[in-house]
Amino acid sequence: MSKPSRRPTREARKEHKTRMQAAQRELRRGQAEAGLRSWPTSGSAGVVNRLCPWQTQAEEQSGREEAVAGPMKAFRALLPGLVKDLGKIPDVRQPKKIKHKLTVLLLYGLLSFVLRMSSRREANRSLSRPVFLATLQELFPELESLPHADTLNRVLAKMDVTQIEQAHVEMVRRLMRNKKFHRYLVQKCYPIAVDGTQKLVRLGPWWDEQWLERRPESAEGEQVQQYVYVLEANLVFYNGLTVPLLSEFLSYGEGDPDEHKSPQEHKQDCELKAFKRLAERLKQYFPRLAVMVLLDGLYPNGPLMEQCRGYGWQYMIVLPDNCLSTVWQEVEGLRPLQAENQHGRSWRGRRQQFWWVNQIRYEYQNNRKSLAVHVVVCEESWEEVDRDSAQIVTKHSRHAWISSEPLRWDTVHERCNLGARWRWGIEISMLTEKRHGYQYEHAFSYTWKALKGYHYLMRLGHALNAIALYTKQVAKQVRAMGLLAFLSLVRETCANPWLSRSWCQQLRATPFQLRLE
């Protein structure tokens, strides 16, 4: 005899849906009465689930042209300076054997990531299609010829690929100089989030001597793994725009230099060491830039904060409950003496209560050094409908940060909500690069220099797309149809004979001013 089904019946599901809808209406009514502005959830919210809005072929033609025009205008505004910087990179090839200019090769690799090609094979197969190639050459006359992806791989394996990142930095510096991000600064500082992530992992110790190594335990016993880990730095603005900026690769050679130690005893490179190198390069690229560094709970330590202060940078660092116990003891001891240091407000539909303690003496390196830190805690609550019970329940969360500057009631919102809370922008950016077409975890090459070169081109392509998607014209279309649908529409339109030569020429000749939303 079969067991009775545990799944709810159709009537039970309908009743549950009705109770959910009633609870949602009651929640929205309560929020309106309390003056709490509801905030849209992430995902597909706001994207209309409907049939294609185009009724005729002429409407589709016009819609596709409008979709392509937005990002292409942004690319055309950014490309001249970028191509000029890429053209300054020395060509390491033999002059008599050169078939494609180095600028053409790098532009080909860049467009492969802008158009989200999943591999070198797909780039060869797709970009060489006559219609696709003709459209790209009309939109980008700098693409004089079409190289093979393996040609780009061989060139990246020989050239100084760090100069690609330098061209990337020059592009961002021009945008800063033109004050494109001026409206989104946090206390007149550029918010830069830093976080690390794994890029590649393979079994066996034979891939490359620069790859990091680990020996995890498994059912088959100890296995040797080599992996690539990268520390990323992004500009993260509170309007949602996240612009890739710098990458620092962790390598085996940056670890313990003692050659007499075995691989098991070798102390490998880590995020904290990589942060020191990345911060040095960031200071060299932007020596006078006002920076606010946003870091997660791995980074609250004395030498790192001392380095940031030496560079004149501000910082907001996540402070976990189990980290810096002496600082937490000072917080609990000084909080009653600074009872006036609190501020309440609502933000994004949540009720927030901030309290902070300034001027805490933090000693490190066996009490030989000390510095003053400031700790702020945000305790917030909000209501939402529980999906299981269909009842309105109250949720709570708590966040704590170390601040480089003393907190006040008129600065706590900007530093915490518009600065520190938007550190998650770099995590969303890395998720986009891994899962939404940029193939962050794909091995475009196993040669160390070429691997880094492809990574720099990918980050540069992502930066171009991120800026284009936040221009006013494109942002409006993305809200209407969704991000992935919009990007797919642009790629399909370029790959098929929708765009005439005269239209492409007119688009290139039209002046465009880059304006972010």
C-alpha positions as CSV (number, residue, x, y, z in Angstrom):
1,M,0.0,0.0,0.0
2,S,1.5,3.3,-1.1
3,K,2.1,6.1,1.5
4,P,-0.1,9.2,1.4
5,S,1.5,12.1,-0.4
6,R,3.1,14.8,1.8
7,R,2.7,17.5,-0.9
8,P,-0.1,20.0,-0.2
9,T,-3.2,19.7,-2.3
10,R,-4.2,22.2,-5.0
11,E,-6.8,23.8,-2.7
12,A,-4.2,24.1,0.1
13,R,-1.7,25.8,-2.3
14,K,-4.4,28.3,-3.5
15,E,-5.3,29.1,0.1
16,H,-1.7,29.6,1.0
17,K,-1.3,31.9,-2.0
18,T,-4.3,33.9,-0.9
19,R,-3.0,34.3,2.6
20,M,0.4,35.4,1.2
21,Q,-1.2,38.1,-0.9
22,A,-3.3,39.3,2.0
23,A,-0.2,39.5,4.2
24,Q,1.7,41.4,1.5
25,R,-1.1,43.9,1.2
26,E,-1.2,44.3,5.0
27,L,2.6,44.7,5.1
28,R,2.6,47.4,2.4
29,R,-0.2,49.2,4.2
30,G,1.7,49.1,7.5
31,Q,4.9,50.4,5.9
32,A,3.0,53.3,4.3
33,E,1.5,54.3,7.6
34,A,4.9,54.1,9.3
35,G,6.5,56.2,6.5
36,L,8.8,53.3,5.5
37,R,9.5,53.3,1.7
38,S,9.4,49.8,0.4
39,W,12.4,48.7,-1.6
40,P,12.3,46.4,-4.7
41,T,13.9,42.9,-4.2
42,S,16.7,41.7,-6.4
43,G,16.3,39.4,-9.3
44,S,13.6,39.7,-11.9
45,A,11.6,42.3,-10.0
46,G,10.5,45.1,-12.3
47,V,11.0,43.1,-15.5
48,V,7.6,42.7,-17.2
49,N,6.6,39.1,-18.1
50,R,4.9,39.8,-21.4
51,L,5.1,39.0,-25.1
52,C,7.4,40.8,-27.4
53,P,6.3,44.5,-27.6
54,W,7.2,44.8,-31.3
55,Q,4.3,44.3,-33.7
56,T,5.9,44.8,-37.0
57,Q,9.3,44.3,-38.6
58,A,9.9,48.0,-38.7
59,E,9.3,48.3,-35.0
60,E,11.7,45.5,-34.4
61,Q,14.3,47.1,-36.6
62,S,13.9,50.4,-34.7
63,G,14.0,48.6,-31.3
64,R,17.2,46.7,-32.2
65,E,18.9,49.8,-33.5
66,E,18.0,51.7,-30.3
67,A,19.3,48.8,-28.2
68,V,22.7,48.7,-30.0
69,A,23.1,52.5,-30.2
70,G,23.1,53.0,-26.4
71,P,26.2,50.9,-25.5
72,M,28.0,51.6,-28.8
73,K,27.9,55.3,-28.2
74,A,29.4,54.7,-24.8
75,F,32.1,52.5,-26.3
76,R,32.8,55.1,-29.0
77,A,33.2,57.7,-26.3
78,L,35.7,55.6,-24.4
79,L,37.5,53.8,-27.2
80,P,39.7,56.5,-28.8
81,G,41.8,57.1,-25.6
82,L,41.9,53.4,-24.8
83,V,43.1,52.5,-28.3
84,K,45.8,55.2,-28.1
85,D,47.0,53.8,-24.8
86,L,47.0,50.2,-26.1
87,G,49.0,51.4,-29.1
88,K,51.8,52.5,-26.8
89,I,52.5,48.9,-25.7
90,P,55.7,47.7,-27.4
91,D,55.3,44.8,-29.8
92,V,57.6,41.9,-29.0
93,R,57.1,40.1,-32.3
94,Q,59.5,40.0,-35.2
95,P,58.5,42.9,-37.6
96,K,58.7,40.9,-40.8
97,K,56.4,38.2,-39.4
98,I,53.6,40.6,-38.2
99,K,50.3,40.1,-40.0
100,H,48.0,41.9,-37.5
101,K,48.8,45.0,-35.5
102,L,49.2,44.6,-31.8
103,T,46.3,47.1,-31.3
104,V,44.1,44.9,-33.5
105,L,45.0,41.8,-31.5
106,L,44.2,43.5,-28.2
107,L,41.0,45.0,-29.5
108,Y,39.9,41.6,-30.8
109,G,40.5,40.1,-27.4
110,L,38.7,43.0,-25.7
111,L,35.6,42.7,-28.0
112,S,35.5,39.0,-27.3
113,F,34.9,39.7,-23.6
114,V,32.6,42.7,-24.3
115,L,30.4,40.4,-26.4
116,R,30.8,37.6,-23.7
117,M,32.5,34.9,-25.8
118,S,32.8,31.8,-23.6
119,S,36.1,30.5,-25.0
120,R,38.7,31.0,-27.7
121,R,37.0,28.5,-29.9
122,E,33.7,30.4,-29.7
123,A,35.4,33.6,-30.5
124,N,37.0,32.0,-33.6
125,R,33.7,30.5,-34.6
126,S,31.4,33.4,-34.0
127,L,33.4,36.5,-34.8
128,S,34.6,35.1,-38.1
129,R,31.0,34.8,-39.4
130,P,30.8,37.3,-42.4
131,V,27.8,39.2,-41.1
132,F,29.1,39.5,-37.5
133,L,32.6,40.5,-38.7
134,A,31.2,43.1,-41.2
135,T,29.0,44.7,-38.5
136,L,31.9,44.8,-36.0
137,Q,34.2,46.4,-38.5
138,E,31.6,49.0,-39.3
139,L,31.1,49.8,-35.6
140,F,34.8,49.6,-34.8
141,P,36.9,50.6,-37.8
142,E,40.0,50.0,-35.6
143,L,39.4,46.2,-36.1
144,E,41.2,46.2,-39.4
145,S,41.5,42.5,-39.7
146,L,40.4,39.4,-37.8
147,P,43.2,37.4,-36.1
148,H,43.0,33.9,-34.8
149,A,42.5,33.5,-31.1
150,D,45.7,31.4,-30.9
151,T,47.6,34.3,-32.3
152,L,46.5,36.5,-29.4
153,N,47.4,33.7,-27.0
154,R,50.9,33.5,-28.3
155,V,51.4,37.3,-28.2
156,L,50.0,37.5,-24.6
157,A,52.5,34.8,-23.5
158,K,55.4,37.0,-24.6
159,M,54.4,40.6,-24.0
160,D,54.3,42.6,-20.7
161,V,50.6,42.1,-20.0
162,T,50.6,44.5,-17.0
163,Q,50.5,47.3,-19.6
164,I,47.0,46.2,-20.5
165,E,46.0,47.0,-16.9
166,Q,47.8,50.3,-17.1
167,A,45.6,51.2,-20.1
168,H,42.6,50.2,-18.1
169,V,43.7,52.5,-15.2
170,E,44.3,55.4,-17.7
171,M,40.7,55.0,-18.9
172,V,39.3,55.2,-15.4
173,R,41.6,58.1,-14.6
174,R,40.2,60.1,-17.6
175,L,36.6,59.4,-16.3
176,M,37.7,60.7,-12.9
177,R,39.3,63.7,-14.4
178,N,36.1,64.5,-16.2
179,K,34.2,64.1,-12.9
180,K,31.9,61.4,-14.2
181,F,31.7,59.8,-10.8
182,H,31.6,63.0,-8.8
183,R,28.0,62.7,-7.7
184,Y,28.6,59.2,-6.1
185,L,31.6,60.0,-3.9
186,V,31.4,59.1,-0.2
187,Q,32.5,62.1,1.9
188,K,34.4,63.3,-1.2
189,C,36.3,60.0,-1.4
190,Y,36.3,57.3,-4.1
191,P,35.0,54.1,-2.5
192,I,37.2,51.1,-3.5
193,A,36.3,47.6,-2.3
194,V,38.9,44.9,-2.2
195,D,38.2,41.2,-2.0
196,G,39.8,37.9,-3.1
197,T,38.4,35.0,-5.0
198,Q,39.6,31.7,-6.6
199,K,39.9,31.8,-10.4
200,L,41.1,28.3,-11.4
201,V,41.9,24.9,-9.7
202,R,43.3,21.8,-11.2
203,L,44.6,18.5,-9.9
204,G,48.3,17.8,-10.1
205,P,51.5,19.8,-9.6
206,W,52.4,20.2,-13.3
207,W,50.4,23.2,-14.5
208,D,52.7,26.1,-13.7
209,E,55.2,26.9,-11.0
210,Q,53.4,30.2,-10.2
211,W,50.2,28.5,-9.2
212,L,49.4,28.1,-5.5
213,E,49.4,24.6,-4.1
214,R,47.3,22.8,-1.5
215,R,46.8,19.2,-0.5
216,P,43.2,18.5,0.6
217,E,42.2,15.3,2.2
218,S,39.7,13.2,0.2
219,A,38.3,9.6,0.1
220,E,41.2,8.7,-2.2
221,G,43.8,10.1,0.2
222,E,45.8,13.3,-0.1
223,Q,45.7,14.9,-3.5
224,V,47.8,17.8,-4.8
225,Q,45.9,20.7,-6.2
226,Q,47.2,23.8,-7.9
227,Y,45.0,26.9,-8.0
228,V,45.0,30.5,-9.0
229,Y,43.7,33.1,-6.5
230,V,43.2,36.8,-7.4
231,L,42.7,39.9,-5.2
232,E,40.4,42.3,-7.0
233,A,39.8,46.0,-6.4
234,N,36.7,47.7,-7.8
235,L,35.2,51.1,-7.6
236,V,31.8,50.6,-5.9
237,F,29.3,53.5,-6.0
238,Y,26.0,53.6,-4.1
239,N,24.0,54.0,-7.3
240,G,24.9,50.4,-8.0
241,L,27.7,51.0,-10.5
242,T,30.7,48.8,-9.9
243,V,33.8,49.4,-12.1
244,P,36.7,46.8,-12.1
245,L,40.0,48.6,-11.4
246,L,43.0,46.5,-10.4
247,S,43.9,42.8,-10.0
248,E,46.7,41.3,-7.9
249,F,47.5,37.7,-8.5
250,L,48.7,35.5,-5.6
251,S,51.7,33.4,-6.7
252,Y,53.8,30.7,-5.3
253,G,56.9,32.8,-5.8
254,E,55.6,35.5,-3.4
255,G,55.5,33.1,-0.5
256,D,58.3,32.1,1.9
257,P,61.6,32.5,0.0
258,D,63.4,29.7,2.0
259,E,64.4,27.2,-0.7
260,H,65.3,24.6,1.9
261,K,61.8,24.0,3.1
262,S,59.6,21.2,1.7
263,P,56.4,22.1,-0.2
264,Q,54.4,21.1,2.9
265,E,56.4,23.7,5.0
266,H,56.5,26.4,2.4
267,K,54.4,29.4,3.6
268,Q,52.4,30.5,0.6
269,D,51.2,33.9,-0.6
270,C,48.0,35.1,1.1
271,E,45.4,37.9,0.7
272,L,47.0,40.1,3.3
273,K,50.4,40.0,1.5
274,A,48.6,40.6,-1.8
275,F,46.7,43.6,-0.4
276,K,50.0,45.2,0.5
277,R,51.3,44.9,-3.1
278,L,47.9,46.0,-4.5
279,A,47.8,49.0,-2.2
280,E,51.3,50.0,-3.3
281,R,50.3,49.9,-7.0
282,L,47.0,51.7,-6.3
283,K,49.0,54.5,-4.6
284,Q,51.4,54.7,-7.5
285,Y,48.6,55.0,-10.1
286,F,46.6,57.5,-8.0
287,P,49.0,59.3,-5.7
288,R,46.7,62.2,-4.8
289,L,43.3,60.4,-5.0
290,A,41.0,60.6,-2.0
291,V,40.2,56.9,-1.3
292,M,37.9,55.1,1.1
293,V,38.9,51.4,1.2
294,L,36.0,49.0,2.0
295,L,37.2,45.7,3.3
296,D,35.6,42.5,4.8
297,G,36.2,40.8,8.1
298,L,39.6,39.3,7.1
299,Y,41.4,42.7,7.1
300,P,41.0,44.4,10.5
301,N,44.7,44.3,11.7
302,G,47.2,46.9,12.8
303,P,49.7,46.8,10.0
304,L,47.1,47.1,7.3
305,M,45.3,50.0,8.9
306,E,48.7,51.7,9.5
307,Q,49.5,51.3,5.7
308,C,46.2,52.9,4.8
309,R,46.8,55.8,7.2
310,G,50.3,56.2,5.7
311,Y,48.8,56.6,2.3
312,G,46.2,59.1,3.5
313,W,43.3,56.8,2.8
314,Q,40.1,56.4,4.8
315,Y,38.7,53.0,5.4
316,M,35.6,51.1,6.6
317,I,36.4,47.5,7.7
318,V,33.9,44.9,8.8
319,L,34.6,44.0,12.4
320,P,33.4,40.5,13.3
321,D,32.4,39.7,16.9
322,N,35.3,37.2,17.3
323,C,38.0,39.6,16.0
324,L,40.1,42.2,17.9
325,S,38.9,41.2,21.4
326,T,40.7,44.1,23.0
327,V,38.9,46.6,20.8
328,W,35.5,45.0,21.7
329,Q,36.4,45.2,25.4
330,E,37.2,48.9,24.9
331,V,33.9,49.4,23.0
332,E,31.9,47.8,25.9
333,G,33.8,49.8,28.5
334,L,33.5,53.2,26.7
335,R,30.0,52.9,25.4
336,P,28.3,54.1,28.7
337,L,30.6,57.1,28.7
338,Q,29.6,58.0,25.1
339,A,25.8,57.4,25.4
340,E,25.0,60.4,23.3
341,N,26.7,58.7,20.3
342,Q,23.6,57.2,18.7
343,H,21.4,58.0,15.8
344,G,18.1,56.4,14.4
345,R,16.8,56.5,10.9
346,S,15.0,54.4,8.2
347,W,16.8,53.3,5.1
348,R,15.5,51.1,2.3
349,G,12.5,50.0,4.3
350,R,14.4,49.2,7.4
351,R,14.6,50.8,10.8
352,Q,18.2,51.4,11.8
353,Q,19.7,52.3,15.1
354,F,23.4,53.4,15.0
355,W,25.6,53.7,18.0
356,W,29.4,54.3,18.0
357,V,32.4,54.7,20.1
358,N,35.2,57.0,19.0
359,Q,38.9,57.2,19.9
360,I,39.6,53.6,20.9
361,R,43.3,52.9,21.5
362,Y,44.2,49.8,19.6
363,E,47.7,48.3,20.4
364,Y,49.3,45.7,18.1
365,Q,52.7,43.9,17.5
366,N,53.1,43.1,21.2
367,N,51.9,46.5,22.3
368,R,54.9,48.2,20.5
369,K,52.6,50.2,18.2
370,S,49.1,51.7,18.6
371,L,46.6,53.7,16.7
372,A,43.2,55.3,17.3
373,V,40.2,53.5,15.8
374,H,36.5,54.2,15.8
375,V,33.8,51.5,15.9
376,V,30.2,51.8,14.7
377,V,27.4,49.3,15.1
378,C,24.2,49.3,13.1
379,E,21.2,47.3,14.5
380,E,18.3,47.2,12.2
381,S,14.9,45.6,12.0
382,W,12.2,45.1,9.3
383,E,9.1,43.2,8.5
384,E,8.6,40.6,5.8
385,V,6.1,37.9,5.0
386,D,7.3,34.4,5.9
387,R,6.9,32.1,2.9
388,D,6.0,29.1,5.0
389,S,3.5,30.5,7.5
390,A,2.3,33.4,5.4
391,Q,2.6,35.6,8.5
392,I,4.3,39.0,8.9
393,V,7.4,38.4,11.0
394,T,10.1,40.8,12.2
395,K,13.7,40.3,11.1
396,H,16.8,41.6,12.8
397,S,20.4,42.1,11.7
398,R,23.6,43.6,13.2
399,H,26.6,45.1,11.4
400,A,29.8,46.5,12.8
401,W,32.7,48.4,11.2
402,I,36.0,49.9,12.1
403,S,36.2,53.5,10.8
404,S,39.3,55.5,10.1
405,E,37.5,58.7,11.0
406,P,35.4,59.6,14.1
407,L,31.6,59.1,13.6
408,R,29.0,61.8,14.0
409,W,25.3,61.8,13.7
410,D,25.5,63.7,10.3
411,T,28.2,61.4,8.8
412,V,27.2,57.9,10.1
413,H,24.6,57.3,7.3
414,E,27.0,58.3,4.5
415,R,29.9,56.3,5.8
416,C,27.9,53.2,6.7
417,N,24.9,53.0,4.4
418,L,26.4,54.7,1.3
419,G,29.9,53.4,1.8
420,A,30.5,50.3,3.9
421,R,27.2,48.6,3.1
422,W,28.0,48.8,-0.7
423,R,31.1,46.7,-0.3
424,W,28.9,43.8,-1.5
425,G,29.1,45.5,-4.9
426,I,32.5,43.8,-5.6
427,E,31.0,40.4,-4.7
428,I,28.1,40.9,-7.1
429,S,30.7,42.0,-9.7
430,M,32.7,38.8,-9.3
431,L,29.5,36.7,-9.4
432,T,28.7,38.5,-12.7
433,E,32.1,37.7,-14.1
434,K,31.8,34.0,-13.1
435,R,28.2,33.3,-14.0
436,H,26.9,35.9,-16.5
437,G,29.1,35.5,-19.5
438,Y,32.6,36.7,-18.7
439,Q,33.9,33.2,-17.9
440,Y,36.1,34.3,-14.9
441,E,36.8,30.6,-14.1
442,H,37.6,29.5,-17.6
443,A,41.2,28.7,-18.5
444,F,41.7,30.7,-21.7
445,S,45.4,29.8,-21.4
446,Y,47.5,27.8,-19.0
447,T,50.6,29.9,-19.7
448,W,51.0,32.2,-16.7
449,K,51.5,35.5,-18.6
450,A,48.8,34.7,-21.1
451,L,46.4,33.7,-18.3
452,K,47.0,37.1,-16.7
453,G,46.6,38.9,-20.1
454,Y,43.2,37.3,-20.7
455,H,42.2,38.2,-17.2
456,Y,43.1,41.9,-17.7
457,L,41.2,42.0,-21.0
458,M,38.2,40.4,-19.3
459,R,38.3,43.0,-16.5
460,L,38.6,45.8,-19.0
461,G,35.7,44.4,-21.1
462,H,33.6,44.2,-18.0
463,A,34.5,47.8,-17.1
464,L,33.4,49.0,-20.5
465,N,30.1,47.1,-20.2
466,A,29.5,48.3,-16.7
467,I,29.9,51.9,-17.6
468,A,27.8,51.6,-20.7
469,L,24.9,49.9,-18.8
470,Y,24.8,52.8,-16.4
471,T,24.4,55.5,-19.0
472,K,20.9,57.1,-19.0
473,Q,19.8,55.7,-22.4
474,V,20.9,52.1,-21.7
475,A,19.7,52.0,-18.0
476,K,16.2,52.8,-19.1
477,Q,16.2,49.9,-21.6
478,V,17.7,47.5,-19.0
479,R,15.0,48.3,-16.5
480,A,12.4,47.5,-19.2
481,M,13.6,44.1,-20.4
482,G,16.2,42.9,-17.8
483,L,20.0,42.9,-18.0
484,L,20.6,39.4,-19.6
485,A,17.8,39.9,-22.1
486,F,19.3,43.3,-23.1
487,L,22.8,41.9,-23.5
488,S,21.5,39.0,-25.6
489,L,19.5,41.3,-27.8
490,V,22.6,43.5,-28.5
491,R,24.7,40.4,-29.4
492,E,22.0,38.9,-31.6
493,T,21.5,42.2,-33.4
494,C,25.2,42.5,-34.2
495,A,25.5,38.9,-35.3
496,N,22.7,39.1,-37.8
497,P,22.0,41.5,-40.7
498,W,19.9,44.1,-38.8
499,L,22.3,47.0,-39.0
500,S,23.0,48.7,-42.3
501,R,26.3,50.2,-43.2
502,S,24.8,53.7,-43.5
503,W,23.3,53.4,-40.0
504,C,26.6,52.3,-38.5
505,Q,28.4,55.2,-40.2
506,Q,25.8,57.7,-38.9
507,L,26.1,56.3,-35.4
508,R,29.9,56.7,-35.5
509,A,29.5,60.3,-36.8
510,T,27.0,61.3,-34.1
511,P,28.7,63.1,-31.2
512,F,28.0,61.6,-27.8
513,Q,28.5,62.8,-24.2
514,L,28.9,60.1,-21.6
515,R,26.4,60.7,-18.9
516,L,25.8,58.3,-16.1
517,E,22.5,57.8,-14.4
